[in-house]
Each structure stands twice: as C-alpha cells, then as structure tokens.
Amino acid sequence: EYYLVLAQTHLLKKDFAKTEEYLQQAAQMDHLNPNVWGLKGHLYFLSGNHAEAKACYERTVSFVVDASGMHFIFLRLGLLYLEEKELEELTEAEHALSEANALNNYNAEVWAYLALVCLKAGRQLEAEQAYKYTTKLKLKDEALLAEIRMVQEMVGFGNPSF
C-alpha cells in the first residue's frame, strides 16, 4: 500500500518516471493486486501509451476482487475500445461503459460514449436515449459532443431533434 500511495502521489504530479518506479516496487510485493494494475493502466493512459493501458485495464477487470476506482477503469477501457474502431471491440466497449454506468449513472461522459457505441452499432432508440442523458447531464467535453453530432449526421439518427 505504501508504494501504491507514493505512485498515486507522483501520478497526480505527472511525474511518470517516479510513478512507474513505485509501481514496479508495489508489483514486486503483490503482483496480484488489482490496484497495482489499475494504477499502471492510468499511468499508461495519461502518458499516451494506450496499448499498454488497455492491457493493464483488461487485467484489472479480470481479477475477482475489484480495484478501487473501477468506474474510471471501465470508462477509460471503453474509450480505448472505441478509439480502436473495430466492430468486435464495440461489444467490449459497450460492456465496459455499461459497467461504468452501473457504478455511476450520473456521468455525462459515460452516456456520451454509450451514445457513440449505439450510433456505430445502428441502434437508434438506445442512441437517442443515451444522447438525451448526455445533454440532460450537461456534458462539458465539447470535442466529444462534436464527435457525437458528426456521427449522428453520418448515420442520420441519434438526435431526437432530427
């Protein structure tokens, strides 16, 4: 736990080298700790290494015991699956985002990514409902909102005002 706290502190400071150093020490002491793998995922996600982040998040999710902060792990894993834009990854993205939504259904960002999944999967009613929650909860990420609107225009549905 000591090394995990040190790693978290340095991650907040964006000192990625020190974060990785402390995570290695934590992993040596308890290689099966889901919090180690979740924090490693956050480190790789924030430093831009999305392939490694995805692998760490998937490993975290595979543990029987949940890591702390599973909401963010599922949210970021869903985002990484969406970024890959592979059809088989949409199911995985939806599963991860649904888990994040179950942990906190008042997160506009989760609803926005669910709307994108439904749009790309061709599910109009679900896409519109997810979009309604996105706007109701006042999504602040303008780039994500613009991406949703672009996909809505491409597929011709997803916005109840069409």
Legacy VTK file of the C-alpha trace (Angstrom):
# vtk DataFile Version 3.0
C-alpha trace
ASCII
DATASET POLYDATA
POINTS 162 float
0.000 0.000 0.000
2.883 2.353 0.774
4.288 2.106 -2.763
0.812 2.458 -4.253
0.241 5.705 -2.361
3.634 7.002 -3.490
2.798 6.026 -7.077
-0.591 7.783 -6.878
1.013 10.913 -5.498
3.587 11.059 -8.296
0.924 10.298 -10.917
-1.041 13.334 -9.701
2.144 15.378 -10.127
2.532 13.882 -13.646
5.937 12.527 -12.628
5.545 9.394 -14.742
9.075 8.071 -14.186
8.714 8.051 -10.398
5.173 6.641 -10.702
6.473 3.731 -12.744
9.338 3.150 -10.317
6.978 2.900 -7.326
4.517 0.734 -9.266
7.310 -1.717 -10.046
8.112 -1.947 -6.352
4.424 -2.426 -5.488
4.106 -5.144 -8.153
7.144 -6.970 -6.773
5.495 -7.095 -3.351
1.993 -8.054 -4.586
1.804 -8.929 -8.280
-1.868 -9.940 -7.985
-3.104 -6.657 -6.522
-5.754 -5.197 -8.881
-4.950 -1.679 -7.634
-1.394 -2.022 -8.967
-2.709 -2.936 -12.424
-5.406 -0.266 -12.386
-2.882 2.418 -11.473
-0.487 1.090 -14.142
-3.339 1.457 -16.626
-3.862 5.073 -15.552
-0.126 5.746 -15.876
-0.019 4.393 -19.429
-3.310 6.092 -20.359
-2.134 9.508 -19.185
1.290 9.106 -20.791
-0.328 8.217 -24.136
0.579 4.516 -24.310
-2.939 3.294 -24.985
-1.998 -0.266 -25.946
-0.339 -0.847 -22.571
-3.158 0.969 -20.770
-5.712 -1.317 -22.403
-3.735 -4.427 -21.396
-3.478 -3.223 -17.775
-7.162 -2.288 -17.587
-8.181 -5.651 -19.030
-6.029 -7.384 -16.462
-7.566 -5.289 -13.680
-11.072 -6.220 -14.809
-10.133 -9.915 -14.891
-9.384 -10.040 -11.139
-12.070 -11.444 -8.856
-11.571 -8.564 -6.411
-12.254 -5.109 -7.806
-9.658 -2.392 -7.722
-10.594 0.930 -6.199
-11.881 3.361 -8.800
-13.380 0.728 -11.125
-15.612 3.431 -12.626
-12.640 5.194 -14.219
-11.059 1.903 -15.268
-14.228 0.862 -17.125
-14.677 4.351 -18.570
-11.143 4.520 -19.943
-11.219 0.916 -21.166
-14.427 1.675 -23.051
-12.832 4.775 -24.537
-9.795 2.770 -25.675
-12.038 0.165 -27.315
-13.942 2.937 -29.098
-10.704 4.512 -30.323
-9.747 1.239 -31.995
-12.969 1.421 -34.043
-13.009 -2.313 -34.645
-16.523 -3.795 -34.840
-15.784 -6.621 -32.424
-14.439 -4.059 -29.967
-17.811 -2.252 -29.874
-19.275 -5.042 -27.761
-16.344 -4.830 -25.379
-16.636 -1.041 -25.285
-20.325 -1.249 -24.525
-19.729 -3.779 -21.766
-17.044 -1.636 -20.139
-19.147 1.523 -20.424
-22.232 -0.250 -19.065
-20.190 -1.303 -16.045
-19.026 2.288 -15.579
-22.632 3.439 -15.912
-23.781 0.911 -13.307
-21.216 2.331 -10.881
-22.303 5.932 -11.564
-25.206 6.669 -13.895
-24.872 10.435 -13.461
-21.702 10.723 -15.539
-22.401 12.575 -18.787
-19.164 11.314 -20.359
-20.189 7.673 -19.925
-23.572 8.383 -21.500
-21.828 10.166 -24.383
-19.598 7.186 -25.122
-22.600 4.855 -24.858
-24.368 7.071 -27.399
-21.382 6.685 -29.747
-21.408 2.904 -29.349
-25.129 2.733 -30.105
-24.770 5.053 -33.093
-21.967 2.930 -34.541
-23.928 -0.263 -33.863
-27.022 1.130 -35.619
-29.290 1.072 -32.562
-31.383 4.215 -32.962
-33.602 4.163 -29.866
-30.725 3.422 -27.488
-28.524 6.026 -29.191
-31.231 8.665 -28.746
-31.780 7.767 -25.091
-28.060 7.850 -24.304
-27.811 11.211 -26.106
-30.732 12.580 -24.050
-28.920 11.680 -20.831
-25.718 13.185 -22.230
-27.434 16.539 -22.757
-29.535 16.315 -19.574
-26.384 15.803 -17.503
-24.701 18.696 -19.387
-21.634 17.122 -20.993
-18.811 19.663 -20.825
-16.445 17.963 -23.312
-17.147 19.983 -26.476
-14.930 17.782 -28.668
-16.820 14.654 -27.615
-20.144 16.400 -28.199
-18.982 17.462 -31.662
-17.955 13.876 -32.458
-21.390 12.594 -31.415
-23.129 15.177 -33.601
-20.888 14.311 -36.550
-21.693 10.584 -36.222
-25.397 11.410 -35.794
-25.342 13.315 -39.068
-23.457 10.480 -40.804
-25.914 7.777 -39.731
-28.991 10.007 -39.898
-30.310 9.291 -36.400
-29.454 9.563 -32.751
-30.610 13.101 -32.094
-34.317 13.301 -31.205
-34.475 16.778 -32.758
-33.836 15.368 -36.294
LINES 1 163
162 0 1 2 3 4 5 6 7 8 9 10 11 12 13 14 15 16 17 18 19 20 21 22 23 24 25 26 27 28 29 30 31 32 33 34 35 36 37 38 39 40 41 42 43 44 45 46 47 48 49 50 51 52 53 54 55 56 57 58 59 60 61 62 63 64 65 66 67 68 69 70 71 72 73 74 75 76 77 78 79 80 81 82 83 84 85 86 87 88 89 90 91 92 93 94 95 96 97 98 99 100 101 102 103 104 105 106 107 108 109 110 111 112 113 114 115 116 117 118 119 120 121 122 123 124 125 126 127 128 129 130 131 132 133 134 135 136 137 138 139 140 141 142 143 144 145 146 147 148 149 150 151 152 153 154 155 156 157 158 159 160 161
